[in-house]
Amino acid sequence: MLKKILSEMGFTPTDLQIEKFSVYSEVLISYNEKVNLTAITDPEEINIKHFADSLELLKRCEIPLNATVADIGTGAGFPGIPILNMRQDIRLTLIEGNNKRVEFLKFLREELSLSYEIIQMRAEDIKNNPDLRESFDIVTARAVAALPALTEYCLPYVKVGGCFCPLKGGNEEFSAARNTVTKCGGELTEIISYNLCNGDARKIFKIKKIKPTPLCYPRENAAIKKKPL
């Protein structure tokens, strides 16, 4: 089923890539019985709502060869790991604050024999990790926060000339995030609207980093939630 879905999306996955997706699904379902990773546990829904949804980013946004990619608040590894499975040239960093999810990502790395870095930290703690600031070509996130907050969390990680490409629901609007994007050094270049094969509406916002993010951003989490920029 997944091979058919990916083929209809324009991908030509190898048998090994399909096998890794199968292992990913099995490990996710099994591990989820002891650690809350996802509410989606039906294999068919995992194929569509996790794997295919993640790969829409690869289909619709240009990711340069050997690009550095950060997935902020990755949770169970979406969208970063499915993208890596299809594009093993990228250098993927997963950023996740929850210790139990980090342990899952480490376990999954061994099960899939894929190479990616895991950093346990909250997105706003980049101020304590200056080497990460403006160090990635592509930064993405999925189902982490509303776009204004998500932009403040994520744009500081994007290098000037790079791109922030969050995957959002079909009802998400850009207007509320416009000021945040500007203050954090970004510029909206495109909004891509589409539907998954099950009809669910989705959007990808392509936000180019045109100048450095002021060091005062991101603010503390409480301030971000209380008063968006």
C-alpha positions in Angstrom: 0.0 0.0 0.0 2.7 2.5 0.9 4.6 1.7 -2.3 1.5 2.6 -4.2 0.9 5.8 -2.3 4.5 6.9 -2.8 4.4 6.0 -6.4 1.3 8.2 -6.9 3.3 11.0 -5.2 6.0 10.7 -7.7 8.5 8.7 -5.7 10.2 5.4 -6.7 11.1 3.8 -3.4 13.5 0.9 -3.3 12.6 -2.4 -1.6 15.0 -1.5 1.2 13.3 1.9 1.8 9.9 0.2 1.9 11.3 -2.3 4.3 12.6 0.4 6.6 9.2 2.1 6.6 7.6 -1.2 7.5 10.0 -1.7 10.4 9.4 2.0 11.5 5.6 1.3 11.6 6.0 -1.9 13.6 8.4 -0.3 16.1 6.2 2.7 16.5 3.1 0.6 17.2 4.9 -1.6 19.6 6.8 1.1 21.5 3.6 3.2 21.7 2.1 0.6 24.0 4.5 1.8 26.8 5.3 5.4 25.7 2.7 7.8 24.3 4.2 8.7 20.9 1.1 8.9 18.6 -2.6 8.6 18.6 -2.4 7.1 15.2 -1.7 3.3 15.5 -3.5 1.8 12.5 -0.9 0.8 9.9 -2.9 2.2 7.0 -3.2 5.6 8.8 0.5 5.6 9.7 1.3 5.2 6.0 -0.9 8.2 5.1 -0.9 10.5 8.1 2.8 10.0 9.2 4.9 8.7 6.3 3.1 10.2 3.2 2.4 13.5 5.1 6.1 13.8 6.1 7.2 13.2 2.5 5.0 15.9 1.1 7.8 18.3 2.3 10.3 16.4 0.2 7.9 16.4 -2.8 7.0 20.1 -2.6 10.2 21.9 -1.3 13.7 21.8 -2.7 16.1 20.3 -0.3 19.7 20.7 -1.7 22.1 17.7 -1.9 23.8 17.1 1.4 21.7 19.8 3.1 21.7 20.2 6.9 18.2 19.6 8.0 16.7 20.2 11.5 13.4 18.8 12.7 12.2 20.8 15.7 10.0 19.1 18.3 10.2 15.9 16.2 8.3 13.7 18.6 8.4 10.2 17.1 10.5 11.4 14.2 8.1 13.1 11.8 8.8 14.5 9.3 12.6 14.1 9.6 13.1 10.4 9.6 10.8 9.5 6.6 12.6 12.2 4.6 16.0 10.8 5.6 14.9 7.3 4.5 14.3 8.6 1.0 17.2 11.0 1.0 20.1 9.6 2.9 22.5 12.3 1.6 21.0 14.9 4.0 22.5 15.5 7.4 19.5 15.3 9.8 19.3 16.6 13.3 16.3 15.8 15.5 15.6 18.2 18.3 13.2 16.9 21.0 12.8 17.8 24.7 11.0 14.8 26.0 13.3 12.2 27.4 11.1 9.2 26.7 10.7 10.2 23.0 14.5 10.7 22.8 15.0 7.2 24.0 12.6 6.0 21.3 14.5 7.9 18.6 17.7 6.3 19.7 16.2 2.8 19.7 14.6 3.5 16.3 18.0 4.6 14.9 19.5 1.2 15.6 16.4 -0.6 14.2 16.5 1.3 11.0 20.3 1.5 10.6 19.9 5.2 9.7 22.3 8.0 10.7 20.9 11.0 12.4 21.8 13.2 15.3 19.5 13.6 18.3 19.7 16.6 20.6 17.6 16.6 23.7 16.5 20.2 24.4 13.5 22.5 24.1 13.4 24.6 21.0 13.6 27.9 22.9 16.8 26.7 24.7 18.9 27.5 21.6 20.4 30.4 23.6 22.3 27.8 25.6 23.5 26.1 22.4 24.9 28.9 20.3 26.5 26.5 17.8 23.0 25.6 16.6 21.9 29.1 15.9 21.7 29.8 12.1 23.4 26.6 11.3 20.8 24.7 9.2 19.9 24.9 5.5 16.4 23.6 6.1 14.3 23.6 9.3 11.0 22.0 9.6 8.4 21.1 12.2 5.0 19.4 12.3 2.1 19.7 14.8 4.2 21.5 17.4 2.6 24.9 17.9 0.6 27.6 16.1 2.6 29.3 13.3 3.5 32.6 15.2 5.0 30.6 18.1 6.5 28.0 15.8 8.2 30.7 13.8 9.9 32.2 16.8 11.0 28.8 18.0 12.4 27.7 14.6 13.7 30.6 12.5 16.7 31.2 14.8 18.0 27.8 13.7 17.9 28.6 10.0 21.0 30.0 8.3 20.7 33.2 6.2 19.7 32.0 2.8 18.1 28.8 4.2 14.4 28.0 4.5 11.9 27.3 7.3 9.2 24.9 6.0 6.6 23.9 8.6 3.9 21.4 7.8 0.6 22.7 9.0 -3.1 21.9 8.8 -5.3 23.3 6.0 -6.9 25.9 8.2 -3.7 27.6 9.3 -3.4 31.2 8.1 -0.2 33.2 7.7 -1.6 36.6 8.7 -1.1 36.0 12.5 2.6 35.1 11.9 3.5 37.9 9.5 5.0 40.1 12.2 6.9 37.3 13.8 8.4 36.2 10.5 9.6 39.8 9.8 11.1 40.3 13.3 12.9 37.0 13.2 14.5 37.7 9.8 12.3 35.8 7.5 10.2 36.4 4.4 7.3 34.3 3.2 7.9 33.1 -0.4 5.1 30.6 -0.9 2.1 28.9 0.7 1.5 25.5 -0.7 -2.0 24.0 -0.2 -2.7 20.4 -1.0 -4.6 17.3 0.2 -3.3 14.0 1.4 -4.6 10.9 -0.5 -7.3 10.5 2.1 -8.6 14.1 1.5 -7.1 15.8 4.6 -6.1 19.4 3.8 -2.6 20.5 4.5 -0.3 23.5 4.0 3.4 24.1 3.8 4.7 27.6 4.4 8.0 28.4 2.7 9.8 31.1 4.7 13.2 32.2 3.5 15.7 33.5 6.0 16.9 36.9 4.6 18.7 38.3 7.6 20.0 37.1 11.0 17.5 36.6 13.8 18.1 39.1 16.7 19.7 37.3 19.7 16.7 38.2 21.9 14.6 35.6 20.0 13.4 33.1 20.8 12.0 34.4 24.1 11.2 32.2 27.1 8.3 29.7 26.4 5.9 31.5 28.7 6.4 34.8 27.0 6.0 33.3 23.5 2.7 31.7 24.6 1.4 34.7 26.4 2.2 37.4 23.8 3.0 36.4 20.2 5.2 38.9 18.4 
